[in-house]
């Protein structure tokens, strides 16, 4: 039975995700441009790096929860130990990703090796940190609160980093030249290490010595059994992928929208700031919805609303103010769905333990990373197809036909995606609040 979480945990849980937002923002913003403009690697080498690192990330992500469950509990427990071990590895290898060496081939090898080690350690710590939420929370109210804190912290971290990173990089470059990228990554990764150390300290009263003695290593066969006995998991992962896909696809499309439809490229920064604030507020508000309603019910309400808001942008395509407000409202809704989807993974983890008698929470919570990796790939495919479909050519004048094509690309395909999530969650996820109440009674999971 989970212990009631303290007020301190309720107030500051999510600071690790705040640090994640800082670190990942640097990699997302500067990794590609560093390879071409700072390391000055041949384009062939750059292509190899981007391809191999993407493949490695996709393969490694779903394995990390299994690594946690498949490893014997260490001194600080099955989950908390990774919060202490992995962040320093992420700090060092993340910094090494931005190293400049005189030999291009050696530089390429070092960068690929550093990336693979970093992404492995990063995904393990994220999975362990995420699995602590259902482990610590004593009821759905606390799960909603901690899930909301996670996404709120992540959104705040990304927002601040998006503003601070260019200024910090300019300062470091002015002092130490090309090594400024390493300095930026190191300094921002320190925020991640601090955040995880705080979570490590906050969770010390939950994964205690007595609990650790009861923890067991999970075999691969037991993990596969957990997958086989959880048909709802596939439906949830598809639904989760659709909401994540929208968050990745729309920022890519919005640049074309402001360049060619509204014809005011300078408004992109303001747009991204507003939708970022919308997502952050939505993540915060989700805690109140998660307390009163089942997460699945709320998501099934929000997905059609997100779809309707996206489709409505076509009617205000030439009005930047209304266009921004609609997108902010849409991102507010997406911000609410993401913590609630996390609660549904926790339900599946509880159900799996009841069904199989084996606790595979870290493995199942770690699978939350898979929709993100799939969404990145699908986003690139959809974006490329959309640009081909509208006949986009770099440097082309904004003709009425091109403008209408971009409007259609922004308001039709992205509006269909949430409805796929709705159908998947509606018909493929069958765990009801009544079922989960019985599961938790039998497993003594909640008070």
VOGU-3710 file (C-alpha; in Angstrom, 3 decimals, decimal comma):
1> xxxxxxxxxx> 0,000/0,000/0,000  1,393/3,361/-1,002  2,227/5,914/1,618  0,516/9,317/1,596  2,752/11,794/-0,218  4,043/14,736/1,775  3,255/18,393/1,145  6,877/18,965/0,135  6,590/16,321/-2,600  3,304/17,831/-3,774
11> xxxxxxxxxx> 4,862/21,284/-4,062  8,156/20,622/-5,827  7,829/17,269/-7,608  8,497/17,966/-11,275  11,796/19,789/-10,827  13,564/16,881/-12,582  11,349/17,462/-15,632  12,213/21,158/-15,413  15,873/20,168/-15,746  15,005/17,800/-18,606
21> xxxxxxxxxx> 13,395/20,702/-20,441  16,624/22,677/-20,152  18,893/19,892/-21,389  16,728/18,596/-24,230  16,137/22,112/-25,547  19,854/22,503/-26,265  20,033/19,223/-28,175  16,876/19,968/-30,143  17,934/23,507/-31,029  21,629/23,177/-31,801
31> xxxxxxxxxx> 22,706/19,592/-32,499  22,246/19,664/-36,296  23,635/23,166/-36,770  26,610/22,293/-34,548  27,488/19,327/-36,765  27,459/21,389/-39,964  28,568/24,868/-38,891  30,794/24,355/-35,841  32,283/20,860/-36,124  32,221/21,419/-39,917
41> xxxxxxxxxx> 31,761/17,756/-40,648  31,195/16,610/-44,249  27,492/16,346/-45,066  27,879/12,607/-45,571  29,125/12,235/-42,002  26,335/14,481/-40,735  23,743/12,300/-42,469  25,255/9,176/-40,904  25,200/10,768/-37,441  21,584/11,897/-37,700
51> xxxxxxxxxx> 20,446/8,565/-39,140  22,293/6,329/-36,660  21,367/8,408/-33,628  17,685/8,421/-34,655  17,692/4,647/-35,135  19,500/4,112/-31,825  17,050/6,348/-29,984  14,087/4,478/-31,476  15,496/1,052/-30,558  16,774/1,939/-27,085
61> xxxxxxxxxx> 13,729/3,826/-25,761  11,351/0,863/-25,306  14,098/-1,256/-23,713  14,949/1,064/-20,836  11,991/0,233/-18,606  12,862/-3,422/-19,118  16,460/-2,738/-18,072  15,184/-1,271/-14,808  12,814/-4,150/-14,046  15,310/-6,740/-15,286
71> xxxxxxxxxx> 18,109/-5,509/-13,003  18,338/-6,634/-9,396  17,492/-3,791/-6,976  20,566/-1,813/-6,013  21,433/-0,090/-2,753  18,840/2,678/-3,148  16,118/0,524/-4,670  14,960/-0,603/-8,090  13,842/2,909/-9,125  15,648/5,523/-7,027
81> xxxxxxxxxx> 19,113/4,113/-7,719  18,893/5,113/-11,380  18,097/8,710/-10,394  21,518/8,838/-8,782  23,501/6,827/-11,346  22,278/8,127/-14,706  22,260/11,963/-14,499  26,075/12,338/-14,220  26,443/10,053/-17,250  23,965/12,212/-19,153
91> xxxxxxxxxx> 25,865/15,346/-18,112  29,233/14,050/-19,337  28,157/12,323/-22,563  25,709/15,096/-23,471  28,570/17,570/-23,274  30,767/15,276/-25,376  28,165/15,382/-28,152  29,308/18,930/-28,851  33,043/18,263/-28,951  35,200/19,554/-31,831
101> xxxxxxxxxx> 38,111/17,315/-32,870  40,606/17,919/-35,709  39,877/14,553/-37,368  36,376/14,416/-38,915  36,048/10,613/-38,764  37,178/10,441/-35,128  34,852/13,328/-34,279  31,945/11,499/-35,899  32,656/8,283/-33,969  32,960/10,121/-30,645
111> xxxxxxxxxx> 29,712/12,028/-31,215  27,757/8,877/-32,148  29,158/6,962/-29,154  28,412/9,848/-26,775  24,867/10,179/-28,127  24,077/6,470/-27,724  25,384/6,369/-24,160  23,571/9,609/-23,303  20,226/8,569/-24,746  20,405/5,200/-22,981
121> xxxxxxxxxx> 21,136/6,778/-19,594  18,575/9,511/-20,239  15,755/7,100/-21,117  16,547/4,886/-18,130  16,402/7,791/-15,697  13,204/9,113/-17,287  11,544/5,688/-17,040  12,608/5,247/-13,401  11,476/8,750/-12,501  8,119/8,218/-14,220
131> xxxxxxxxxx> 7,584/4,838/-12,538  8,015/6,489/-9,133  4,708/8,329/-9,576  2,400/5,257/-9,374  4,805/3,760/-6,817  4,519/6,765/-4,479  0,960/7,983/-5,056  -1,659/6,655/-2,639  -4,723/7,567/-4,750  -5,807/8,944/-8,130
141> xxxxxxxxxx> -5,825/12,465/-6,718  -2,111/12,264/-5,909  -1,333/10,605/-9,243  -3,094/13,439/-11,061  -1,142/15,997/-9,034  2,284/14,437/-9,614  1,553/13,810/-13,312  0,479/17,419/-13,691  3,615/18,612/-11,905  5,781/16,558/-14,283
151> xxxxxxxxxx> 4,386/18,090/-17,454  4,161/21,580/-15,958  7,818/21,428/-14,952  8,807/20,164/-18,398  6,891/22,959/-20,138  8,375/25,647/-17,895  11,872/24,273/-18,469  11,467/24,330/-22,248  9,965/27,812/-22,208  12,776/29,325/-20,141
161> xxxxxxxxxx> 15,470/27,414/-22,033  14,068/28,552/-25,368  14,651/32,138/-24,290  17,832/31,652/-22,253  19,748/29,269/-24,530  20,516/31,732/-27,372  21,644/34,400/-24,901  23,773/31,960/-22,904  25,310/30,517/-26,068  26,198/33,969/-27,365
171> xxxxxxxxxx> 27,954/34,725/-24,070  29,960/31,491/-24,063  30,909/31,774/-27,734  32,161/35,311/-27,147  34,437/33,992/-24,373  35,617/30,570/-25,595  34,586/30,334/-29,253  33,382/26,973/-30,572  33,682/25,402/-27,119  30,725/27,579/-26,171
181> xxxxxxxxxx> 28,403/24,780/-27,310  29,996/22,371/-24,837  29,787/24,981/-22,100  26,109/25,626/-22,854  25,273/21,911/-22,792  27,225/21,346/-19,577  25,643/24,297/-17,756  22,108/23,406/-18,826  22,659/19,699/-18,021  23,666/20,662/-14,487
191> xxxxxxxxxx> 20,025/21,740/-14,054  18,982/18,179/-14,941  21,407/16,654/-12,424  20,166/18,956/-9,666  16,536/18,170/-10,495  17,090/14,429/-10,332  19,002/14,712/-7,075  16,015/16,550/-5,623  13,654/13,773/-6,773  16,058/11,205/-5,326
201> xxxxxxxxxx> 15,866/12,963/-1,966  12,094/13,488/-2,114  11,404/9,793/-2,741  13,636/8,442/0,039  10,724/7,813/2,430  8,842/5,710/-0,141  11,374/3,258/-1,547  12,780/2,374/1,873  14,899/-0,502/3,127  11,903/-2,754/3,844
211> xxxxxxxxxx> 10,418/-2,031/0,420  13,744/-2,706/-1,292  13,972/-6,125/0,353  10,647/-7,074/-1,273  11,634/-5,888/-4,767  12,546/-8,587/-7,263  14,215/-8,829/-10,622  11,741/-9,354/-13,475  12,576/-11,819/-16,247  12,137/-11,153/-19,959
221> xxxxxxxxxx> 9,466/-13,860/-20,058  7,494/-12,075/-17,343  7,712/-8,799/-19,248  6,422/-10,471/-22,418  3,592/-11,980/-20,372  2,716/-8,486/-19,135  2,460/-7,338/-22,769  0,388/-10,311/-23,826  -2,119/-9,876/-21,000  -2,528/-6,118/-21,582
231> xxxxxxxxxx> -4,410/-5,615/-24,863  -5,400/-2,112/-23,733  -1,769/-0,995/-23,865  -1,585/-0,909/-27,675  -4,702/1,267/-27,905  -3,350/3,678/-25,326  0,037/3,934/-27,052  -1,604/4,747/-30,396  -3,784/7,368/-28,737  -0,757/8,803/-26,921
241> xxxxxxxxxx> 1,161/8,959/-30,203  -1,533/11,093/-31,849  -1,405/13,810/-29,186  2,397/13,814/-29,240  2,410/13,916/-33,040  0,383/17,119/-33,029  2,873/18,787/-30,697  5,722/17,909/-33,085  4,001/18,514/-36,430  2,350/21,891/-35,828
251> xxxxxxxxxx> 5,522/23,842/-34,879  7,098/22,624/-38,128  4,086/23,703/-40,189  3,586/27,022/-38,448  6,820/28,451/-39,894  5,482/27,901/-43,425  2,139/29,358/-42,345  3,597/32,662/-41,159  6,038/32,870/-44,069  3,547/32,293/-46,863
261> xxxxxxxxxx> -0,018/32,775/-45,597  0,167/35,543/-43,001  3,474/36,787/-44,490  4,847/37,989/-41,164  7,695/35,601/-40,216  8,574/37,678/-37,153  5,326/36,544/-35,504  6,571/32,945/-35,209  8,396/33,680/-31,943  5,295/35,270/-30,423
271> xxxxxxxxxx> 3,164/32,351/-31,617  5,490/29,773/-30,070  5,587/31,678/-26,782  1,783/31,789/-26,559  1,247/28,118/-27,400  4,020/27,202/-24,966  2,226/29,076/-22,199  -1,028/27,409/-23,261  0,521/23,944/-22,969  2,012/24,772/-19,584
281> xxxxxxxxxx> -1,320/26,037/-18,227  -3,123/22,986/-19,594  -0,672/20,652/-17,876  -1,236/22,499/-14,596  -5,041/22,471/-14,864  -5,077/18,733/-15,591  -4,555/17,992/-11,878  -8,044/19,278/-11,098  -9,696/17,296/-13,884  -7,787/14,158/-12,867
291> xxxxxxxxxx> -9,176/14,467/-9,330  -12,840/14,650/-10,387  -13,053/12,584/-13,565  -11,485/9,440/-14,965  -8,530/10,276/-17,222  -9,984/8,332/-20,161  -13,259/10,272/-19,973  -11,455/13,614/-20,040  -9,228/12,601/-22,962  -12,233/11,392/-24,966
301> xxxxxxxxxx> -13,768/14,835/-24,455  -10,618/16,736/-25,336  -9,589/14,901/-28,527  -12,646/16,036/-30,581  -12,248/19,565/-29,195  -8,599/19,643/-30,310  -9,679/18,429/-33,745  -12,385/21,095/-34,025  -10,005/23,876/-32,982  -7,422/22,791/-35,544
311> xxxxxxxxxx> -9,991/22,648/-38,339  -11,337/26,089/-37,384  -7,947/27,704/-38,081  -8,734/27,591/-41,815  -11,510/30,169/-41,288  -9,139/32,658/-39,612  -5,982/31,948/-41,600  -5,379/35,591/-42,489  -6,090/36,968/-39,015  -2,898/36,426/-36,993
321> xxxxxxxxxx> -4,433/37,371/-33,631  -7,345/34,930/-33,819  -5,082/32,300/-35,396  -2,710/32,569/-32,403  -5,547/32,442/-29,880  -7,070/29,320/-31,451  -3,680/27,602/-31,447  -3,102/28,604/-27,834  -6,455/27,103/-26,849  -5,631/23,966/-28,818
331> xxxxxxxxxx> -2,233/23,589/-27,098  -3,950/24,184/-23,751  -6,095/21,122/-24,470  -3,093/19,046/-25,585  -1,297/20,112/-22,406  -4,186/18,647/-20,394  -4,208/15,314/-22,237  -0,554/14,436/-21,703  -0,560/14,063/-17,875  -3,904/12,248/-18,061
341> xxxxxxxxxx> -2,532/9,782/-20,600  0,252/9,117/-18,116  -2,359/8,146/-15,519  -3,784/5,592/-17,949  -0,354/3,943/-18,221  -0,376/3,710/-14,423  -3,763/1,961/-14,543  -2,338/-0,569/-17,002  0,648/-1,149/-14,709  -1,714/-1,836/-11,773
351> xxxxxxxxxx> -3,870/-4,123/-13,918  -0,806/-6,008/-15,128  0,392/-6,620/-11,578  -3,042/-7,944/-10,626  -3,286/-10,101/-13,750  0,192/-11,629/-13,631  1,214/-11,265/-9,985  4,443/-9,551/-11,093  5,235/-5,855/-10,719  6,411/-4,621/-14,151
361> xxxxxxxxxx> 5,615/-0,953/-13,549  8,972/0,376/-14,772  8,722/-1,682/-17,970  5,180/-0,499/-18,749  5,816/3,130/-17,803  8,981/3,046/-19,904  6,871/2,165/-22,952  5,495/5,699/-22,695  8,654/6,713/-24,595  7,712/4,647/-27,657
371> xxxxxxxxxx> 4,872/6,900/-28,919  7,262/9,864/-28,743  9,867/8,159/-30,939  7,228/6,936/-33,406  5,691/10,423/-33,519  9,031/11,931/-34,562  9,300/9,525/-37,504  5,653/9,929/-38,539  5,956/13,701/-38,261  8,839/13,779/-40,737
381> xxxxxxxxxx> 6,939/11,558/-43,184  3,736/13,604/-42,955  5,570/16,935/-43,209  7,449/15,837/-46,322  4,264/14,485/-47,917  2,394/17,699/-47,160  5,069/19,898/-48,725  5,083/17,726/-51,845  1,281/17,774/-51,994  1,084/21,586/-51,917
391> xxxxxxxxxx> 3,894/21,889/-54,468  6,188/23,782/-52,125  9,511/25,006/-53,531  12,063/26,885/-51,430  12,166/30,567/-52,330  8,873/30,386/-54,217  6,579/33,420/-54,240  3,478/33,052/-52,063  0,829/32,397/-54,685  -2,877/31,988/-53,748
401> xxxxxxxxxx> -2,623/28,304/-54,642  0,357/27,797/-52,328  -1,348/29,714/-49,528  -4,484/27,584/-49,781  -2,385/24,442/-49,889  -0,609/25,393/-46,663  -3,933/26,287/-45,017  -5,294/22,865/-45,968  -2,128/21,159/-44,734  -2,388/22,918/-41,373
411> xxxxxxxxxx> -6,109/22,484/-40,774  -7,114/19,130/-42,289  -4,505/16,413/-41,680  -3,600/17,602/-38,131  -7,348/17,749/-37,370  -7,778/14,105/-38,394  -4,946/12,890/-36,138  -6,713/13,541/-32,763  -9,778/11,674/-34,020  -7,589/8,613/-34,622
421> xxxxxxxxxx> -6,571/8,940/-30,973  -10,223/9,233/-29,976  -11,210/6,063/-31,853  -8,248/4,136/-30,450  -8,929/5,155/-26,847  -12,694/4,688/-27,192  -12,677/1,188/-28,653  -9,294/-0,305/-27,694  -8,900/0,810/-24,064  -11,387/-1,012/-21,846
431> xxxxxxxxxx> -10,128/-0,408/-18,294  -12,994/1,378/-16,553  -12,893/3,119/-13,148  -15,015/0,273/-11,734  -12,552/-2,344/-12,983  -9,606/-0,462/-11,536  -11,370/-0,089/-8,190  -11,681/-3,878/-7,968  -8,061/-4,364/-9,080  -6,783/-2,035/-6,389
441> xxxxxxx> -8,906/-3,638/-3,710  -7,426/-7,032/-4,520  -3,855/-5,798/-4,779  -4,169/-3,412/-1,828  -2,600/-0,789/-4,112  -4,467/2,276/-2,805  -5,695/3,341/0,579
//
